[in-house]
Amino acid sequence: MAAGSAIQIPSRLPLLLTHEGVLLPGSTMRTSVDSPRNMQLVRSRLLKGTSLRSTIIGVIPNTSDPTSDCDDLPSLHRIGTAALAVQVVGSNWPKPHYTLLVTGLCRFQILQLLKEKPYPVAEVEQLDRLEQFTNQHKSEEELGELSEQFYKYAVQILDAVRLEERFKMTIPLLVRQIEGLKLLQKTRKPKQDDDKRVVAIRPNRRINHIPSTTEDDEEEEDHDDVVMLEKKIRTSSMSEQALKVCLKEIKRLKKMPQSMPEYALTRNYLELMVELPWNKSTKDRLEIRAARILLDNDHYAMEKLKKRVLEYLAVRQLKNNLKGPILCFVGPPGVGKTSVGRSIAKTLGREFHRIALGGVCDQSDIRGHRRTYVGSMPGRIINGLKTVGVNNPVFLLDEVDKLGKSLQGDPAAALLEVLDPEQNHSFTDHYLNVAFDLSQVLFIATANTTATIPPALLDRMEVIQVPGYTQEEKIEIAHRHLIPKQLEQHGLTPQQIQIPQVTTLDIITRYTREAGVRSLDRKLGAICRAVAVKVAEGQHKETKPDRAEVGEGEDCKEHVTEDTKAESISDTADLALPPEMPILIDFHALKDILGPPMYEMEVTSSFFSASLLFLSILTS
């Protein structure tokens, strides 16, 4: 291999065809070999060779090896790099291949291709002297490894044999890297480990301009946001443990680049900690007389519920630091368990938040996810507190008897800590990872039955049974609440429709038999819609002569009136004339609107109907 004072490479070299990267003299490259000719070159030359000469191969860039031995070789790149195979690693997954670690020695030029199979061999001419890479001028040739986006630039540098041409091509790339370092120093604070950072060079972008003022403003705004966030954390009234955790996270946030995914996660966590109502609460309205009037106006009957709320108000007047009770309303559907929870919040002057638990089968919905997971978020309890903005709201846990269970955990078990007055003063959400005080929250759970509620969870709640309504109570509810609500929703007035109590009793006994009043509300809505049709038709027929009068003169007015009278005589009277107001809904009207009765009249119901009729006659 030695000729004179210079080290010479062999005149015949086996060729390794690659299109993944460019190997420059003095650099190291790792390449994958899986094509037939390249695999045969590794097996026959590198693995079976015993001398140093057998480990020297020629690496041809910008050329891909055909996938089959039968295919012809493509045109080879004229300039290649003589390389020393340092390491060969084989693998069979996902398909047989070798991974080569090669070090570039010098450039060569292909003079003649000698053979193509089993692997290409060519006669070459050495273009560089190997002495240059072993003496003090080594730095002239070693330009460093370039990333894949510099592929075409690296090929041009490889083709440049003269040193002056190489410098002309590499100096612009080095200038771009220097400009990138300058930009990085301007946009970030200087740190001690600046020399360890990796800067990505962008060759397609010309860095010959000064950054615009808008970019600087954005960076300053981001920095100002972090400063404002730190100020909010220090001025917030969070607990000492939470403040310690937040200050630690804000220090990490300042040292973290904005491009890191963890930057957004940490910032969202700190913003949530600031927005939580650690010590912000509303003042309770403790006037028992006003509370009794408000509850009676909103709901009829429900004496047990009203009594329990008034007892809580009375105790709160005597003791300010009373913990919020854990109530559970159990009753059939439609009796107003959910609406009475909203009325309790209005009576106390507190914020109201409803959490639907029907079908929930993941404990993370209650306790939240740990921040190590992608897309982690706090549980519904903490989200509800963030929404209402106070730490003493009324939380309605709706349908607590319909909680599920799955591989993700048991949400009913997660509620044990939430609904225990002895434990919920230090409730720990997985996302927050710090304790939060829930002792001032008034929890109200609703359920249709206690059979499906776990005994441990049921033991933590004060169960109040909400029975179904009697017929008398349903009549009062219909005339106090349901009928006025339906008239307002359908644009009707009491002067247009009249539903007597006897008709309401017929609807209750013959069309709806339920514990609640939802079906009764739907039937009343159907009646209002039918009456709305009659009223709209009557208004249309009343406006027909008026339109004719507006379109014609006074002479035509009499003629149109006579025509209208003639049509009204020929038509049915109830269709031609508007209905008389108010429209009275009796049993026959019920049959026309709602159809035949679904249930037979009971003796008790008929007696009660007769008594109501008798009372109405006496009062009239």
Secondary structure as GFF3:
##gff-version 3
##sequence-region A 1 620
A	DSSP	beta_strand	2	3	.	.	.	ID=ss1
A	DSSP	beta_strand	6	7	.	.	.	ID=ss2
A	DSSP	beta_strand	12	17	.	.	.	ID=ss3
A	DSSP	beta_strand	28	33	.	.	.	ID=ss4
A	DSSP	alpha_helix	36	41	.	.	.	ID=ss5
A	DSSP	pi_helix	42	46	.	.	.	ID=ss6
A	DSSP	three_ten_helix	52	55	.	.	.	ID=ss7
A	DSSP	beta_strand	56	60	.	.	.	ID=ss8
A	DSSP	beta_strand	79	91	.	.	.	ID=ss9
A	DSSP	beta_strand	97	115	.	.	.	ID=ss10
A	DSSP	beta_strand	121	126	.	.	.	ID=ss11
A	DSSP	three_ten_helix	130	133	.	.	.	ID=ss12
A	DSSP	three_ten_helix	136	140	.	.	.	ID=ss13
A	DSSP	three_ten_helix	148	150	.	.	.	ID=ss14
A	DSSP	alpha_helix	151	159	.	.	.	ID=ss15
A	DSSP	alpha_helix	163	187	.	.	.	ID=ss16
A	DSSP	three_ten_helix	194	196	.	.	.	ID=ss17
A	DSSP	alpha_helix	213	235	.	.	.	ID=ss18
A	DSSP	alpha_helix	240	255	.	.	.	ID=ss19
A	DSSP	alpha_helix	261	275	.	.	.	ID=ss20
A	DSSP	alpha_helix	288	298	.	.	.	ID=ss21
A	DSSP	alpha_helix	303	318	.	.	.	ID=ss22
A	DSSP	beta_strand	326	330	.	.	.	ID=ss23
A	DSSP	alpha_helix	337	348	.	.	.	ID=ss24
A	DSSP	beta_strand	352	356	.	.	.	ID=ss25
A	DSSP	alpha_helix	364	367	.	.	.	ID=ss26
A	DSSP	alpha_helix	380	388	.	.	.	ID=ss27
A	DSSP	beta_strand	394	398	.	.	.	ID=ss28
A	DSSP	three_ten_helix	400	402	.	.	.	ID=ss29
A	DSSP	alpha_helix	411	418	.	.	.	ID=ss30
A	DSSP	three_ten_helix	424	426	.	.	.	ID=ss31
A	DSSP	beta_strand	427	428	.	.	.	ID=ss32
A	DSSP	beta_strand	435	436	.	.	.	ID=ss33
A	DSSP	beta_strand	442	447	.	.	.	ID=ss34
A	DSSP	alpha_helix	455	459	.	.	.	ID=ss35
A	DSSP	beta_strand	462	465	.	.	.	ID=ss36
A	DSSP	alpha_helix	471	477	.	.	.	ID=ss37
A	DSSP	pi_helix	478	482	.	.	.	ID=ss38
A	DSSP	alpha_helix	483	489	.	.	.	ID=ss39
A	DSSP	beta_strand	497	498	.	.	.	ID=ss40
A	DSSP	alpha_helix	501	506	.	.	.	ID=ss41
A	DSSP	pi_helix	507	511	.	.	.	ID=ss42
A	DSSP	alpha_helix	518	551	.	.	.	ID=ss43
A	DSSP	alpha_helix	554	570	.	.	.	ID=ss44
A	DSSP	alpha_helix	573	576	.	.	.	ID=ss45
A	DSSP	beta_strand	583	584	.	.	.	ID=ss46
A	DSSP	alpha_helix	587	594	.	.	.	ID=ss47
A	DSSP	alpha_helix	603	619	.	.	.	ID=ss48
###
